[in-house]
Amino acid sequence: MSKEIGVYTETMAKVYAVQGHWGKAAEIYRHLLSETPTRKDLADALAEAEKKILDDSPKNPDQLVPLFREWIELLFRCEKLQKLRNLKDRI
């Protein structure tokens, strides 16, 4: 979590997990475990969050191809928009 949030709670981690924000949930669980390392329930929740992070990540390069195509298409669109803005500013 970023430093602007100073309170980490188990409820916050559960809410992030329910929403599918596994990275944020795992970060909070790690923080909570650093304060109370003997809590098995937190360790289990962290393990589940880390498993979900791995499950959600691409397994092979073929899964990345559509993402790269979309990214490149967005770059081209952004470049076209910038050119149109520059043209509009000159007119």
OpenMM code with the backbone's topology and positions (N, CA, C; nanometers):
from openmm import Vec3, app, unit

residues = "MET SER LYS GLU ILE GLY VAL TYR THR GLU THR MET ALA LYS VAL TYR ALA VAL GLN GLY HIS TRP GLY LYS ALA ALA GLU ILE TYR ARG HIS LEU LEU SER GLU THR PRO THR ARG LYS ASP LEU ALA ASP ALA LEU ALA GLU ALA GLU LYS LYS ILE LEU ASP ASP SER PRO LYS ASN PRO ASP GLN LEU VAL PRO LEU PHE ARG GLU TRP ILE GLU LEU LEU PHE ARG CYS GLU LYS LEU GLN LYS LEU ARG ASN LEU LYS ASP ARG ILE".split()
positions = [
    Vec3(0.0848, -0.1175, 0.0000),
    Vec3(0.0000, 0.0000, 0.0000),
    Vec3(0.0892, 0.1237, 0.0000),
    Vec3(0.0346, 0.2319, -0.0462),
    Vec3(0.1105, 0.3548, -0.0474),
    Vec3(0.1153, 0.4131, 0.0934),
    Vec3(0.2076, 0.5048, 0.1128),
    Vec3(0.2287, 0.5582, 0.2472),
    Vec3(0.1188, 0.6538, 0.2910),
    Vec3(0.0339, 0.7013, 0.1968),
    Vec3(-0.0702, 0.7938, 0.2395),
    Vec3(-0.1768, 0.7246, 0.3226),
    Vec3(-0.1863, 0.5917, 0.3143),
    Vec3(-0.2809, 0.5179, 0.3976),
    Vec3(-0.2014, 0.4586, 0.5129),
    Vec3(-0.2297, 0.5017, 0.6338),
    Vec3(-0.1515, 0.4582, 0.7474),
    Vec3(-0.2142, 0.3465, 0.8278),
    Vec3(-0.3368, 0.3082, 0.7966),
    Vec3(-0.4057, 0.2063, 0.8742),
    Vec3(-0.4275, 0.0838, 0.7857),
    Vec3(-0.3774, -0.0290, 0.8313),
    Vec3(-0.3950, -0.1543, 0.7596),
    Vec3(-0.4807, -0.2454, 0.8460),
    Vec3(-0.5899, -0.2925, 0.7897),
    Vec3(-0.6769, -0.3804, 0.8671),
    Vec3(-0.7074, -0.5063, 0.7871),
    Vec3(-0.7449, -0.6079, 0.8587),
    Vec3(-0.7840, -0.7323, 0.7952),
    Vec3(-0.9072, -0.7101, 0.7078),
    Vec3(-0.9958, -0.6236, 0.7520),
    Vec3(-1.1156, -0.5930, 0.6742),
    Vec3(-1.0788, -0.5295, 0.5405),
    Vec3(-0.9828, -0.4379, 0.5420),
    Vec3(-0.9374, -0.3771, 0.4173),
    Vec3(-0.8854, -0.4838, 0.3219),
    Vec3(-0.8061, -0.5749, 0.3734),
    Vec3(-0.7506, -0.6814, 0.2900),
    Vec3(-0.8614, -0.7689, 0.2328),
    Vec3(-0.9622, -0.8001, 0.3145),
    Vec3(-1.0732, -0.8828, 0.2677),
    Vec3(-1.1526, -0.8117, 0.1590),
    Vec3(-1.1735, -0.6823, 0.1754),
    Vec3(-1.2472, -0.6054, 0.0748),
    Vec3(-1.1707, -0.6058, -0.0575),
    Vec3(-1.0404, -0.5809, -0.0514),
    Vec3(-0.9597, -0.5856, -0.1732),
    Vec3(-0.9668, -0.7239, -0.2371),
    Vec3(-0.9612, -0.8283, -0.1574),
    Vec3(-0.9671, -0.9644, -0.2108),
    Vec3(-1.1009, -0.9907, -0.2796),
    Vec3(-1.2092, -0.9502, -0.2163),
    Vec3(-1.3420, -0.9700, -0.2753),
    Vec3(-1.3528, -0.8955, -0.4085),
    Vec3(-1.2903, -0.7791, -0.4171),
    Vec3(-1.2946, -0.7000, -0.5392),
    Vec3(-1.1962, -0.7497, -0.6449),
    Vec3(-1.1132, -0.8477, -0.6086),
    Vec3(-1.0173, -0.9025, -0.7041),
    Vec3(-0.8858, -0.8277, -0.7107),
    Vec3(-0.8619, -0.7379, -0.6160),
    Vec3(-0.7356, -0.6636, -0.6094),
    Vec3(-0.6375, -0.7434, -0.5219),
    Vec3(-0.5921, -0.8541, -0.5782),
    Vec3(-0.5115, -0.9483, -0.4992),
    Vec3(-0.3775, -0.8913, -0.4562),
    Vec3(-0.3172, -0.8071, -0.5384),
    Vec3(-0.1885, -0.7480, -0.5019),
    Vec3(-0.1996, -0.6599, -0.3788),
    Vec3(-0.3041, -0.5777, -0.3754),
    Vec3(-0.3248, -0.4898, -0.2595),
    Vec3(-0.3594, -0.5711, -0.1352),
    Vec3(-0.4426, -0.6746, -0.1550),
    Vec3(-0.4784, -0.7603, -0.0416),
    Vec3(-0.3535, -0.8274, 0.0143),
    Vec3(-0.2694, -0.8801, -0.0735),
    Vec3(-0.1471, -0.9471, -0.0293),
    Vec3(-0.0547, -0.8508, 0.0441),
    Vec3(-0.0464, -0.7282, -0.0056),
    Vec3(0.0390, -0.6289, 0.0592),
    Vec3(-0.0073, -0.6023, 0.2028),
    Vec3(-0.1381, -0.5902, 0.2213),
    Vec3(-0.1912, -0.5663, 0.3558),
    Vec3(-0.1683, -0.6877, 0.4447),
    Vec3(-0.1939, -0.8075, 0.3908),
    Vec3(-0.1704, -0.9286, 0.4710),
    Vec3(-0.0233, -0.9398, 0.5116),
    Vec3(0.0685, -0.9042, 0.4209),
    Vec3(0.2118, -0.9075, 0.4569),
    Vec3(0.2398, -0.8113, 0.5723),
    Vec3(0.1821, -0.6931, 0.5635),
    Vec3(0.2023, -0.5943, 0.6702),
    Vec3(0.1465, -0.6464, 0.8027),
    Vec3(0.0256, -0.7006, 0.7985),
    Vec3(-0.0359, -0.7519, 0.9212),
    Vec3(0.0449, -0.8679, 0.9794),
    Vec3(0.0966, -0.9529, 0.8916),
    Vec3(0.1788, -1.0643, 0.9399),
    Vec3(0.3113, -1.0173, 0.9985),
    Vec3(0.3628, -0.9060, 0.9482),
    Vec3(0.4870, -0.8540, 1.0061),
    Vec3(0.4658, -0.8086, 1.1506),
    Vec3(0.3418, -0.7685, 1.1819),
    Vec3(0.3102, -0.7266, 1.3178),
    Vec3(0.2698, -0.8432, 1.4077),
    Vec3(0.2028, -0.9427, 1.3486),
    Vec3(0.1578, -1.0600, 1.4249),
    Vec3(0.1877, -1.1865, 1.3450),
    Vec3(0.3145, -1.2285, 1.3436),
    Vec3(0.3550, -1.3413, 1.2594),
    Vec3(0.2967, -1.4765, 1.3000),
    Vec3(0.2358, -1.4876, 1.4153),
    Vec3(0.1833, -1.6165, 1.4598),
    Vec3(0.0408, -1.6439, 1.4126),
    Vec3(-0.0204, -1.5475, 1.3457),
    Vec3(-0.1598, -1.5652, 1.3010),
    Vec3(-0.1665, -1.6494, 1.1739),
    Vec3(-0.2082, -1.7728, 1.1915),
    Vec3(-0.2170, -1.8652, 1.0794),
    Vec3(-0.3236, -1.8221, 0.9800),
    Vec3(-0.4322, -1.7620, 1.0268),
    Vec3(-0.5379, -1.7191, 0.9355),
    Vec3(-0.4878, -1.6125, 0.8377),
    Vec3(-0.4018, -1.5225, 0.8859),
    Vec3(-0.3451, -1.4218, 0.7977),
    Vec3(-0.2468, -1.4846, 0.6991),
    Vec3(-0.1685, -1.5794, 0.7469),
    Vec3(-0.0748, -1.6490, 0.6584),
    Vec3(-0.1501, -1.7252, 0.5496),
    Vec3(-0.2602, -1.7881, 0.5853),
    Vec3(-0.3422, -1.8598, 0.4871),
    Vec3(-0.4033, -1.7633, 0.3859),
    Vec3(-0.4521, -1.6510, 0.4349),
    Vec3(-0.5114, -1.5512, 0.3454),
    Vec3(-0.4061, -1.4947, 0.2503),
    Vec3(-0.2852, -1.4721, 0.3014),
    Vec3(-0.1760, -1.4242, 0.2162),
    Vec3(-0.1416, -1.5282, 0.1105),
    Vec3(-0.1346, -1.6530, 0.1502),
    Vec3(-0.1049, -1.7598, 0.0546),
    Vec3(-0.2108, -1.7654, -0.0549),
    Vec3(-0.3367, -1.7502, -0.0174),
    Vec3(-0.4444, -1.7516, -0.1166),
    Vec3(-0.4321, -1.6324, -0.2116),
    Vec3(-0.4039, -1.5144, -0.1575),
    Vec3(-0.3895, -1.3951, -0.2413),
    Vec3(-0.2727, -1.4112, -0.3383),
    Vec3(-0.1609, -1.4637, -0.2895),
    Vec3(-0.0453, -1.4832, -0.3759),
    Vec3(-0.0738, -1.5879, -0.4837),
    Vec3(-0.1508, -1.6903, -0.4493),
    Vec3(-0.1888, -1.7912, -0.5479),
    Vec3(-0.2765, -1.7287, -0.6560),
    Vec3(-0.3706, -1.6436, -0.6157),
    Vec3(-0.4578, -1.5771, -0.7124),
    Vec3(-0.3772, -1.4862, -0.8050),
    Vec3(-0.2758, -1.4197, -0.7505),
    Vec3(-0.1902, -1.3343, -0.8327),
    Vec3(-0.1226, -1.4195, -0.9393),
    Vec3(-0.0689, -1.5335, -0.9004),
    Vec3(-0.0031, -1.6225, -0.9959),
    Vec3(-0.1015, -1.6808, -1.0960),
    Vec3(-0.2196, -1.7185, -1.0491),
    Vec3(-0.3217, -1.7755, -1.1376),
    Vec3(-0.3674, -1.6749, -1.2425),
    Vec3(-0.3724, -1.5481, -1.2050),
    Vec3(-0.4201, -1.4442, -1.2955),
    Vec3(-0.3138, -1.3966, -1.3936),
    Vec3(-0.1881, -1.4298, -1.3675),
    Vec3(-0.0810, -1.3814, -1.4543),
    Vec3(-0.0692, -1.4704, -1.5784),
    Vec3(-0.0267, -1.4112, -1.6910),
    Vec3(-0.0109, -1.4895, -1.8129),
    Vec3(0.0895, -1.6033, -1.7939),
    Vec3(0.0571, -1.7194, -1.8502),
    Vec3(0.1421, -1.8368, -1.8332),
    Vec3(0.2450, -1.8521, -1.9447),
    Vec3(0.2144, -1.8009, -2.0622),
    Vec3(0.3089, -1.8139, -2.1726),
    Vec3(0.3037, -1.6886, -2.2589),
    Vec3(0.4024, -1.6720, -2.3450),
    Vec3(0.4093, -1.5511, -2.4276),
    Vec3(0.2882, -1.5323, -2.5192),
    Vec3(0.2253, -1.6417, -2.5619),
    Vec3(0.1093, -1.6292, -2.6503),
    Vec3(-0.0043, -1.5519, -2.5842),
    Vec3(-0.0120, -1.5575, -2.4531),
    Vec3(-0.1168, -1.4832, -2.3834),
    Vec3(-0.0881, -1.3336, -2.3821),
    Vec3(0.0365, -1.2974, -2.4045),
    Vec3(0.0734, -1.1563, -2.4031),
    Vec3(0.0507, -1.0887, -2.5378),
    Vec3(0.0449, -1.1667, -2.6448),
    Vec3(0.0321, -1.1099, -2.7787),
    Vec3(-0.0904, -1.0188, -2.7908),
    Vec3(-0.2107, -1.0623, -2.7493),
    Vec3(-0.3252, -0.9707, -2.7598),
    Vec3(-0.3066, -0.8417, -2.6792),
    Vec3(-0.2413, -0.8520, -2.5646),
    Vec3(-0.2173, -0.7320, -2.4841),
    Vec3(-0.1232, -0.6357, -2.5556),
    Vec3(-0.0184, -0.6900, -2.6162),
    Vec3(0.0745, -0.6048, -2.6900),
    Vec3(0.0072, -0.5415, -2.8111),
    Vec3(-0.0763, -0.6177, -2.8802),
    Vec3(-0.1484, -0.5624, -2.9952),
    Vec3(-0.2367, -0.4457, -2.9523),
    Vec3(-0.3085, -0.4639, -2.8429),
    Vec3(-0.3942, -0.3570, -2.7928),
    Vec3(-0.3121, -0.2360, -2.7525),
    Vec3(-0.1996, -0.2601, -2.6884),
    Vec3(-0.1119, -0.1518, -2.6442),
    Vec3(-0.0594, -0.0735, -2.7640),
    Vec3(-0.0160, -0.1445, -2.8676),
    Vec3(0.0365, -0.0785, -2.9870),
    Vec3(-0.0734, 0.0017, -3.0559),
    Vec3(-0.1927, -0.0556, -3.0663),
    Vec3(-0.3053, 0.0158, -3.1254),
    Vec3(-0.3356, 0.1444, -3.0483),
    Vec3(-0.3317, 0.1366, -2.9155),
    Vec3(-0.3541, 0.2562, -2.8337),
    Vec3(-0.2455, 0.3610, -2.8550),
    Vec3(-0.1224, 0.3163, -2.8728),
    Vec3(-0.0140, 0.4107, -2.9006),
    Vec3(-0.0378, 0.4838, -3.0323),
    Vec3(-0.0802, 0.4087, -3.1354),
    Vec3(-0.1090, 0.4723, -3.2635),
    Vec3(-0.2242, 0.5718, -3.2523),
    Vec3(-0.3271, 0.5351, -3.1794),
    Vec3(-0.4398, 0.6263, -3.1602),
    Vec3(-0.3959, 0.7529, -3.0880),
    Vec3(-0.3133, 0.7346, -2.9869),
    Vec3(-0.2628, 0.8500, -2.9113),
    Vec3(-0.1808, 0.9414, -3.0025),
    Vec3(-0.0983, 0.8819, -3.0863),
    Vec3(-0.0168, 0.9611, -3.1787),
    Vec3(-0.1059, 1.0382, -3.2765),
    Vec3(-0.2099, 0.9728, -3.3283),
    Vec3(-0.3027, 1.0402, -3.4198),
    Vec3(-0.3736, 1.1560, -3.3502),
    Vec3(-0.4172, 1.1334, -3.2277),
    Vec3(-0.4834, 1.2406, -3.1526),
    Vec3(-0.3897, 1.3585, -3.1296),
    Vec3(-0.2652, 1.3292, -3.0986),
    Vec3(-0.1677, 1.4361, -3.0757),
    Vec3(-0.1464, 1.5165, -3.2031),
    Vec3(-0.1389, 1.4477, -3.3171),
    Vec3(-0.1225, 1.5183, -3.4442),
    Vec3(-0.2434, 1.6068, -3.4732),
    Vec3(-0.3625, 1.5544, -3.4455),
    Vec3(-0.4846, 1.6349, -3.4669),
    Vec3(-0.4869, 1.7570, -3.3755),
    Vec3(-0.4458, 1.7398, -3.2513),
    Vec3(-0.4410, 1.8534, -3.1587),
    Vec3(-0.3415, 1.9596, -3.2065),
    Vec3(-0.2265, 1.9124, -3.2537),
    Vec3(-0.1262, 2.0061, -3.3032),
    Vec3(-0.1787, 2.0815, -3.4262),
    Vec3(-0.2479, 2.0093, -3.5133),
    Vec3(-0.3063, 2.0720, -3.6316),
    Vec3(-0.4123, 2.1741, -3.5917),
    Vec3(-0.4955, 2.1386, -3.4951),
    Vec3(-0.5995, 2.2294, -3.4475),
    Vec3(-0.5383, 2.3547, -3.3867),
    Vec3(-0.4299, 2.3383, -3.3127),
    Vec3(-0.3643, 2.4543, -3.2508),
    Vec3(-0.3046, 2.5479, -3.3545),
    Vec3(-0.2629, 2.4930, -3.4688),
    Vec3(-0.2048, 2.5761, -3.5747),
    Vec3(-0.3092, 2.6509, -3.6547),
    Vec3(-0.4308, 2.5996, -3.6527),
    Vec3(-0.5374, 2.6616, -3.7331),
    Vec3(-0.5955, 2.7814, -3.6619),
] * unit.nanometer
topology = app.Topology()
chain = topology.addChain("A")
for resn in residues:
    res = topology.addResidue(resn, chain)
    for name in ("N", "CA", "C"):
        topology.addAtom(name, app.Element.getBySymbol(name[0]), res)
